[in-house]
């Protein structure tokens, strides 16, 4: 197992080290950096990497990571925690989904490279210097500024022993929905590339969004925090948390349904609704109030999320709609 080498250490105690991994230098001699927290357990065990803010406007996992760091620097556990509270920190501080410098979406370009744009280099350096040290990964995502979605835990289809462990980690996280990430409409997704490169089990929880943060932010932070501890229990890093298992857990394949036109949307079906094939899920009006498009359910399924802003642009995601497996 490789050891993470930090380029800058800002705080160090016997158990915890806070610092940065550099991945590029700016004209003013400052660096593009990845913040990393490393916490050593008292006994041998797996190294669990937990990160957030691959997309910079998805903050619930960050708060959970800081809560975990504060707890486990003072608590016995097995193995090692590697915590990355804001992977794309440039996007994080500018409240953007993509990197400000080059407008790339980090979760579409893994494994990256070291010879082109700065976001590609971020992906490359992160895989080569941090992910390589992990035995398992939790990478937090969410709805960001424009999507609402119910908490859903992504895992890779259990086609081998490693992906079976990914599925078991998703179940252990303990949310209503587990998401078999098959037939994805895009490439360059982090956990797919981590599996290819290092053959390690990974899960991708999608939890929280800006459209509910005034009311459900703390609840969603707790989902991320408790789910992480549940996975630590599954990996034998801590005793089993004893959390009551979610009833009626549902395994799904999530699909992204796009609109064709742009206009004012009205939702007919909302989160957790079971919808029959052919039912209207939403409709769209132009600026004069004429209905110009209806979203019909392509199969029987369940609504996981939707575009939460009243005005929707042509071609955007309209509904995150799942087949029940």
C-alpha positions in Angstrom: 0.0 0.0 0.0 1.4 3.4 -1.0 1.7 6.2 1.5 0.2 9.6 0.7 2.9 12.3 0.3 1.6 15.8 1.1 3.3 18.8 -0.4 2.3 21.1 2.4 1.5 20.2 6.0 -0.6 22.8 7.9 -1.3 20.8 11.1 0.0 17.6 12.6 -0.8 15.7 15.8 0.1 12.1 16.7 -3.1 10.8 15.0 -4.1 13.5 12.4 -2.3 15.3 9.6 -3.9 18.1 7.6 -2.3 19.3 4.4 -2.3 19.7 0.7 -1.3 17.8 -2.5 -0.3 20.3 -5.2 -1.3 19.8 -8.8 -0.3 23.0 -10.6 1.3 26.4 -10.1 -0.4 29.7 -10.8 1.3 32.9 -12.2 1.4 34.4 -8.7 3.4 31.4 -7.4 0.5 30.0 -5.5 -0.7 26.4 -6.1 -3.7 24.5 -7.2 -4.2 22.2 -4.2 -6.2 19.2 -2.9 -6.9 19.5 0.8 -6.3 16.1 2.6 -6.9 15.0 6.2 -5.2 11.7 7.2 -6.2 10.1 10.5 -4.5 6.9 11.7 -6.3 4.3 13.6 -4.8 2.4 16.5 -4.9 -1.1 14.9 -4.3 -2.4 11.4 -7.2 -2.3 9.0 -8.3 -0.9 5.6 -7.7 2.6 4.3 -11.1 4.3 3.6 -11.0 7.3 1.3 -14.0 9.7 1.6 -14.2 12.7 -0.6 -16.7 15.4 -1.6 -17.1 18.4 -4.0 -15.9 16.8 -7.2 -18.7 19.2 -8.2 -18.1 22.4 -6.2 -21.8 23.1 -5.3 -22.5 19.8 -3.5 -21.6 20.5 0.1 -23.4 18.1 2.4 -20.6 15.5 2.2 -18.1 18.2 3.1 -19.8 19.0 6.4 -20.1 15.2 7.1 -16.4 14.7 6.4 -15.4 17.5 8.8 -17.7 16.0 11.5 -16.1 12.6 11.0 -12.6 14.1 11.2 -13.4 15.8 14.5 -14.7 12.6 15.9 -12.1 10.1 14.8 -9.1 12.1 15.6 -10.1 11.4 19.2 -11.6 7.9 18.8 -10.1 4.5 18.4 -10.7 2.7 15.2 -9.0 0.2 12.9 -7.2 1.2 9.7 -6.8 4.7 8.3 -9.2 7.5 7.2 -8.2 9.7 4.3 -10.7 12.6 4.0 -10.8 15.1 1.2 -13.4 17.7 2.1 -13.3 19.6 -1.2 -11.6 17.7 -4.1 -12.2 20.5 -6.7 -11.6 23.3 -4.3 -11.6 26.0 -7.0 -15.2 25.0 -7.9 -16.0 24.7 -4.2 -15.0 28.3 -3.3 -16.8 29.7 -6.4 -20.0 27.6 -5.8 -19.8 26.1 -9.3 -20.4 22.6 -10.7 -17.3 22.9 -12.9 -13.8 24.3 -12.6 -13.7 28.1 -13.0 -10.3 28.0 -14.8 -11.2 25.8 -17.8 -15.0 25.0 -17.4 -14.4 21.2 -17.3 -16.7 18.9 -15.3 -14.3 16.9 -13.2 -16.6 13.9 -13.0 -16.6 13.5 -16.8 -12.9 13.4 -17.4 -11.3 10.8 -15.1 -8.7 9.4 -15.2 -7.4 12.7 -16.5 -3.8 13.3 -17.7 -0.8 15.4 -16.8 -0.3 17.2 -20.1 -3.5 19.2 -20.8 -6.0 21.3 -18.9 -5.8 21.9 -15.2 -8.9 19.9 -14.4 -7.5 16.9 -16.3 -4.3 17.3 -14.2 -6.4 17.4 -11.0 -8.0 14.1 -11.9 -4.7 12.5 -12.8 -2.8 13.7 -9.7 -5.7 12.6 -7.4 -5.8 9.1 -8.9 -2.0 8.7 -8.9 -1.2 10.2 -5.4 -4.4 9.7 -3.3 -6.8 7.1 -4.7 -3.9 4.7 -5.1 -3.6 4.5 -1.4 -7.2 3.4 -0.7 -8.8 0.1 -0.1 -12.3 1.5 -0.5 -13.8 4.8 -1.6 -16.9 6.9 -0.7 -17.3 9.9 -3.0 -20.1 12.2 -2.1 -22.3 14.0 -4.7 -25.6 15.8 -4.6 -28.1 17.8 -6.6 -26.1 21.1 -6.4 -27.8 24.3 -7.3 -30.5 23.1 -9.7 -31.6 19.5 -9.0 -33.6 18.0 -6.3 -33.0 14.3 -5.7 -33.7 11.8 -3.0 -30.7 10.3 -1.3 -29.5 7.5 -3.5 -26.3 5.4 -3.2 -24.5 4.5 -6.4 -22.5 1.3 -6.9 -21.0 -0.5 -9.8 -23.0 -3.6 -11.1 -21.9 -6.6 -9.1 -20.2 -8.5 -11.9 -17.2 -9.6 -9.8 -16.1 -9.9 -6.2 -15.0 -6.2 -6.0 -18.2 -4.9 -7.4 -20.2 -7.2 -5.1 -18.4 -5.5 -2.2 -19.3 -2.1 -3.7 -23.0 -3.3 -3.7 -22.7 -4.4 -0.1 -21.1 -1.0 0.9 -24.1 0.7 -0.8 -26.5 -1.5 1.2 -24.6 -0.9 4.4 -24.8 2.9 3.9 -28.5 2.4 4.6 -30.7 4.6 2.5 -33.9 3.8 0.7 -32.5 3.8 -2.8 -29.4 1.9 -4.1 -28.4 2.8 -7.6 -26.9 0.2 -9.9 -24.7 2.5 -12.1 -25.2 0.7 -15.4 -25.9 2.1 -18.8 -24.5 5.5 -17.8 -25.0 8.2 -20.5 -21.6 9.7 -19.9 -18.0 8.6 -19.4 -15.1 9.7 -17.2 -16.9 8.9 -13.9 -14.6 8.7 -11.0 -15.6 5.4 -9.4 -15.7 3.6 -12.8 -12.1 4.7 -13.4 -10.9 3.9 -9.8 -12.2 0.3 -10.3 -10.4 0.0 -13.7 -7.1 1.4 -12.3 -6.9 -0.1 -8.8 -9.7 -2.7 -8.6 -11.1 -1.2 -5.4 -14.8 -1.1 -4.2 -16.4 2.4 -4.5 -19.8 3.9 -3.8 -21.2 7.3 -4.9 -23.9 8.6 -2.6 -26.0 11.5 -4.0 -27.3 13.4 -1.0 -28.8 16.9 -0.7 -29.2 19.9 -2.9 -29.6 23.7 -2.7 -33.3 23.6 -3.3 -33.8 22.2 0.2 -30.9 23.5 2.2 -32.9 26.0 4.3 -34.9 23.1 5.7 -33.1 19.8 5.2 -29.4 20.6 5.2 -28.7 19.1 8.7 -30.7 16.0 7.9 -28.7 15.4 4.8 -25.4 16.0 6.5 -26.4 13.4 9.1 -27.3 10.9 6.3 -23.8 11.3 4.9 -22.2 11.1 8.4 -24.2 8.1 9.6 -23.8 6.4 6.2 -20.1 6.7 6.3 -19.9 5.2 9.8 -22.2 2.4 8.7 -19.7 1.6 5.9 -16.8 1.8 8.4 -18.7 -0.8 10.4 -19.1 -3.0 7.4 -15.4 -2.7 6.7 -14.6 -3.7 10.4 -13.0 -0.3 11.1 -15.4 0.3 14.0 -18.0 -1.9 15.7 -21.2 -2.3 13.8 -23.2 0.9 14.4 -26.4 -1.0 15.2 -28.4 1.4 13.0 -31.9 0.2 12.2 -32.1 -0.9 8.6 -34.2 1.1 6.3 -37.4 -0.7 5.4 -38.4 -1.3 1.8 -35.0 -0.6 0.4 -35.2 -0.3 -3.4 -32.6 -1.2 -6.0 -32.9 0.9 -9.1 -31.3 1.9 -12.4 -31.3 5.7 -12.7 -31.9 7.3 -16.0 -31.7 11.0 -17.0 -34.7 12.2 -19.0 -34.0 15.4 -20.9 -36.4 18.1 -22.2 -36.4 19.1 -25.8 -37.6 22.7 -25.5 -37.1 25.4 -22.9 -39.8 27.2 -20.9 -41.7 27.3 -17.6 -42.0 23.8 -16.1 -44.8 22.3 -13.9 -44.2 19.1 -12.1 -47.0 16.6 -12.0 -45.1 13.7 -10.4 -42.6 14.4 -7.6 -40.0 12.6 -5.5 -40.8 9.0 -4.5 -43.9 8.8 -6.8 -44.4 5.5 -8.5 -45.4 6.2 -12.1 -47.0 4.0 -14.7 -45.7 3.9 -18.3 -47.2 6.7 -20.3 -48.3 8.9 -17.4 -47.5 12.6 -17.6 -44.6 13.4 -15.2 -44.3 17.2 -16.0 -45.2 19.7 -18.7 -43.7 22.9 -20.0 -45.3 26.2 -21.1 -43.9 28.9 -23.2 -43.8 32.6 -22.1 -47.5 33.0 -23.3 -48.7 30.1 -21.3 -49.1 27.5 -24.1 -48.2 23.9 -23.3 -45.3 23.1 -25.6 -44.0 19.8 -24.2 -45.1 17.0 -21.9 -42.8 14.5 -20.2 -44.3 11.0 -20.4 -43.0 8.1 -18.3 -41.1 5.8 -20.7 -41.7 2.8 -18.3 -43.1 2.0 -14.9 -40.7 3.5 -12.4 -40.0 5.9 -9.5 -39.2 9.6 -9.5 -35.8 10.1 -7.7 -35.3 13.8 -8.7 -36.0 16.6 -11.0 -34.9 20.0 -12.2 -36.0 22.3 -9.3 -35.8 25.7 -11.0 -39.1 26.9 -12.6 -37.4 27.9 -15.9 -35.7 25.0 -17.7 -33.4 25.3 -20.6 -33.5 23.3 -23.9 -31.8 19.9 -23.5 -31.4 20.0 -19.7 -32.1 17.1 -17.4 -35.8 17.2 -16.6 -36.3 14.2 -14.4 -34.1 11.6 -12.8 -36.3 8.6 -13.2 -35.5 5.1 -12.1 -36.3 1.6 -13.2 -37.1 -0.6 -10.2 -34.8 -3.6 -10.5 
